[in-house]
Amino acid sequence: MANKTVCVVGLGYIGLPTAALLATNGYQVVGVDLNTHAVDTINKGQIHIVEPDLDAYVRSSVAAGKLKAYTKPEQADIYMICVPTPFHEGGDIPQPNIDYVLAATRSIAHLVTPGDLVILESTSPVGTTRRMGEVLQEAGVDLSTVHLAYCPERVLPGKIMIELVENDRIVGGLTPEATKLASNFYRTFVRGEVLETDASTAEMCKLTENSYRDVNIAFANELSLLCAKVGINVWRLIELANRHPRVNILHPGAGVGGHCIAVDPWFIVARDPENARLIRTAREVNNYKMEWVINQIKIAVADASAKTGGKPKVACLGLAFKPDIDDLRESPALHIALRLQANGYDIVAVEPNIGDHNGLSLVDLEEALATADVLAVLVKHKQFLAPLVKTELYEAGALDFCGAIK
């Protein structure tokens, strides 16, 4: 199968690592993205996102002629859709937005030929793979001659190149034959177990995994609110509780971010709000945590203003949605910083993983420590964890919302 051509549509945090990994494993890979900067960067053997080891994979794949990026799809034997699936804003319950998936499907419809395999990797609501089939059929593709399957990514940013290979994968086709063909394809580059099911179960499995994590984080975030009211150190509390052999509480933070955990539970809630009560409550708890953090910072600013009589400067330490990456998607830290700035507060940000931000003033940690009146640690980046830095943050009375200085 490695002599086949693969067209990967979407060269973001999942698509590009997948494309580079496939190219390294002998496939001829066509990468597709509407972002011309990303396409040009990749064709130079460079990367436009931060991910350990990805640069080496892309550099070697491009140099070997195995990976080439374009702005439009090219003919292939296997098509992989790796585009965003956000939700529509507004309303009581956010609704899934699969417009990018359907647009990507339409973009390959004229290229798909009998025997081709089309795989969706984007996290999607149940029924999306079947809807892709309908789109292909509407475009004139004989669906009985092509194979559609769903295989969600299950990787952790910062470890993507390892986990794409080592993690188990769930593959579900619209037909048993599609399931088998897609599973055999993944077995050529995945060392983890490839587990076979149907498309709807595979779609629901990914949503279930991320909803489970969201519920568990919500428990930790709710604990942090309760502890703050009675003066208990929530980090020490969790450390002690986790000494129980059957307890494993996660750590609270400023909220929940990223394209998956902060989004996917809504896909379940939107489909059946009457029965998805716990999942919905967890989303609401984690969203509320951001509002609580904003209020805590406002209180600290008011105290600082009362002491100095001026307008205090607030340094938000971290903007990414999790430690040691540059990914800002659905980031609670970014939301907090922008909300405070929009409310008239003097905000600077320290984000060591990005070079600039068009909405916020970025400074280095040294400047933030020297000039800010209020320090809010929002993301547990490694740069904030050095013993000397932790001491400085502690002595400056930094607000720690992620357990960086405890």
N, C-alpha and C positions, 0 to 999 in steps of 0.2 A: 504493500500500500504506500510505502514511502516514496515511490516514484510519481505519485499523484501531485497535482497542483491544488493548493488550498487558498481560497480568497477569504481574508479576515476583514470584515467590515466593522470599523471602529477601532482606532489605535490609541485608546486611553489606557487606564490603569490595568485592565484585563486584556484587551485586544492586543496591545503591543507585546507584553510578555508572552502571550500565547503564540503570536506570530513568530517571535524570535526563537522560542523553544521549538516550534515545529520546524523552522528553517535549520536549526542546529541538528535536528533529528533526520535531516535528509529531504524533507519536503521542499518543493518549490513554492514559495509563499508570496502572494500578492496582498499587500496591506492597503486598506482603503480608509481615508478619512477626509472629511470636508475641510478640515483645518490645514490650510496650505503651509503654514509655518511648521506644523507637526510633520507633514509629508516631506518638506525640504530638509528638515533636521534629520529625520530618519534616513533619508537617502544619502546623507553625508556620513552615515554610520554613527550618529549621535542620538541622544534621547531628549525628550521635552518634559519628562516627568522624573521624579526622584524615586528610585527603587534599587536597593542593593543588588549588584551583579548584573542588572539589566543592560547597562552600557556595554559590558563585555560581550553579551549575547548578541546585541544588535550590531555592534562593530564587526564581529566575526561573520555574522550572517550576511551583512551587506557586502563585506569584502569578498566573500565566497560566491556572491551572485545569487544567493538563495532567497534573499528578501529584498523586495522592491516595493516602494510605497507610491500610491496614486491617489487622485481625488475622485476617481470613478472606478467602479468594479471592473474587473477583467475576467475573462473566461477561466473556469476552474472545474475541478471534479468535485470538490468539497467546498461548501460555503459556510462560514461561521459568522453569526451576527453577535457582535459584542458592543452594543450601543446603550446609552443611558435609558433608564425607565423611571423617570421621576413621577410625581403626582401633580394633579391639577390643584392649584391653590384655591382657597375659598370654600365656603360651605362648612357644615358641621363636621363632616367626615371627608378628608382628602380623597380624591378619586384617582385611581391609577392612570398614568399617561403612557400609552404604548405607541404613541405617534412615531417615535424614532424607529422602533422595531418595524412597524408597518412600512415606513418610508424606505428603510434598508431592504426590506423584502421586495418592494416594488423596484428598487434599483438593480436587483439581480435577476428579476423575472425574465428579462429578454435574453439572459445568458444561460439559464438553467436548461439542461438537456436530459433526455431519458437516462436513468441510472445514477444521476447526481445525488449527492447527499447534502442536505441543508440542515444546519444545527444552530439552534438558538442557545446562547449562553447567558444572555441578559436576564437578571432576576425579573420575573414577570408574574402577573396574576394568572390563576388557573384558567386555561382556555386559550392562552396567547399563541401557543404553537399551532393549535387547530385554526386559529384566526389567520396565521401566516399562510397556512395551506389554502384557505379561502381566497386570500389576496393573490397568491400565485395562480389559482384557478381562474380568478377574474381577469388576470393578465394573459390568459390563454395557455397556461401550462397544464398538461395532462397530469393530474395529481397521482394517477395510478402508476406513472412511470418514474416518479422521483420519490425520495425518502426524506421525511422530516422527523427530526428528533430534538429533544431538549436535554441539555446537560449544564446545570448551573455551576458557575465557579464557586469554590469554597476556600478561598485563600485569604490570608491575613496580610494587609499592606505592610511592607518591611520584610516579608518572608515569601513573597510571591513566587520567585524563581525556584524556591525549594518546594513549596507546597503544591505548585502546579504538577509536580512530579510525584511527590510522596503521598499526598492526600487521596483518600478514596473518592471516587466519582459516582454520581447517580445519573444514569442515562435512561431516558424514556422516549420511545418513538410513538408516532401515530399508528404505526403497524409493528407487529413483531419483527418483520424483516428490517425495518428502519432501526429498531432498537438494537438488533444484532450487528448491523453494519456500523452504526455509530459507536457501539461498544468496542468492536474490533479496532476501529480507528483510534480510540483513546488508549487502548491497550498497547499501541505502538510507542507511546511516549509517557504513559503513566505507570509508575511502579506500585502505587496503591491499588486497592481492589476496585474494579469497575462493576458496579451493581446495576442490574437491569430491572426496569419496571416500565410503566406506560407514561406517556407525556404528562397527563394531569397529576399523577402521583409525584412525578419528579418536580413539577412546578410547585406543588403544595409542600413538598419536602423542604425546598429552599426557604420558603416563607416561614415554615414551622421552625427551622433552625434559628433564623434570625429573630423570630418572635419570642422564642424560648430565652434567648440571650437578653432581649429587651426587658422581659418580665423580671429576670434575675437582677439586671442592673437597676430596674425601678425599685426593687426591694432595698438595695444598697442605698440608693438616692433618698428613699423615704426615711431610712434609718438616719441618714445624715441630717435631715430636717428635724427629726425628733430629738436627736442628740444635741443639736445646736441650741434648742430651747431650754435644755436642762443642764447645759455646760459639761456634757460628756464628750471626750475625745473619740470620735467615731472610728478613727483608724485603729486605736488601741482596742476598742470594743470588738471590732471585726476580727482583729488578730487573736483575741482571747476566744471568741465564739468559734473561730475556725479550728481551735484545738480539739473540738468535739470530733470524733471519728466520722460522723456522718453529716457534718456541716461544712459548706464551702461557699461562704458569702463573698460576692465580688466587691470591688472597691467603688465607692461613689465618685462622681466627677461633676463637671459643670453642666452636664446634660448627656445626651447621646447623639453622636453625629455619624457621618459617613453615608454613603449612598445606599447601604443595605439596612442596617439595624434601625436607623431613623426613618426609613421609608417602608420597608417590606411589611411590617405589621399592619399598616393601613390597607394593604392589598387584601388582607384577610378580613379586616373590619368592614371595608367597603362592600365586600361580597355578602356578608351575613352579620350586620351590626347587632341583631337581636341576640345572637349566641356568642359573639366574640367580646364578651364583656370584660374579662380579665385582661385580654390583649389590649383592648382600648384603654382601660384604666392605666396600664403600664405606660402606654404612649403618653397619656396625659400627665402622669407623674414625672416622666423624664423631660417633657416639655416645660412643665412648671418649674423644674429645677433651675432652668436658665433664668426664669423670672425672679426666683429667689436669690440667685447669685447677683443679678443686677441690683436688686434692692439692698443686699448686703454691701455692695460697693458704694451705692448712693449714701448709705448711712456713714460709711467710712469717710467719704468725701465731705459730708456735712460736718463731721467731727473735725476733720483737718482744716476746713474753712473757718470754723469757729475759733480755732487756735491761732491761725495765721492772718485771718481777715482777708485773704486773697482767694484766687480761684485755683484750687489744687489741681496738679497734673496727675493723671492716672496712667500707670503703665500696665497694660494687659500682657502677661507673659504667656505666649503661645496663641496661635490662631488655627492651627491644624485641628482636625477632628480627633486625632489620637497622637501619642508620642512619636517623635522621630520620623515623621513623614511630611510631605509638602501638600497633602490633599486637604483642601478646604471645603469639600462638599458636605453640605448640611452640618457644618461645624458649629457646635454651641459656643465655642470660644469666639469665633468670628461674629456670630450673631450678637453676643454680649457686647463686644467692642463696638460694633457698628450701631447698636441701639443706644449705648451710652453717648457716643459721639453725636448721633442724631438728636439726642435730648439736650445737647449743648455742653456736654462735659469735655474737658481738655484731655484727649486720649492720644497716647502713643502705644505702639505695639512692639513686642520683641518676638520675632518668629525666625529662628535661625535657618529654617529650611526653605525659605523663599527670598528672592532678591528685592522684590518690591510689591506694593499693593496699591491699586489705584484709588482705594477709598480710605486708607489709613496711613498715618505717618509711621514708618518703621525706624526703630533705633536699635543699637546693640545693647546687650545686657548691662555693660559697664555704664553707659549713658543713662539707662533707666534707673539703675541703682543710685546714681549720683544726682539725678534731677527730679525724679518723681516723688510726689507727696504720698501717693497711695499705690501700693504694688499688689496686683491680683494675679496669682499663679493659676492659670486656667488649664494648662496642658503640661504633663509630666515629661517634658523633653529632657534628654540626658544632660544638656547644657545647664539645666537648673539643678542638677542633682549632685554636682561636685561638692565635697564637704565644705570648702571655703564659701562657695556660693550659697549653699544652704544656711550656713551660719550668718552670712550677710542678710539674707532674706528674713531669717528669723529675728535678727536684731533690729531690722527695719520694721518689724511688725507686719510683714506681708500677709495678705489674706490667701490662705492655701485652700483651694477648692478641689485639688486633685491628689492630695497626699504627698506632695513633693518634699515638704519640709516637716510634715506631721507635728 
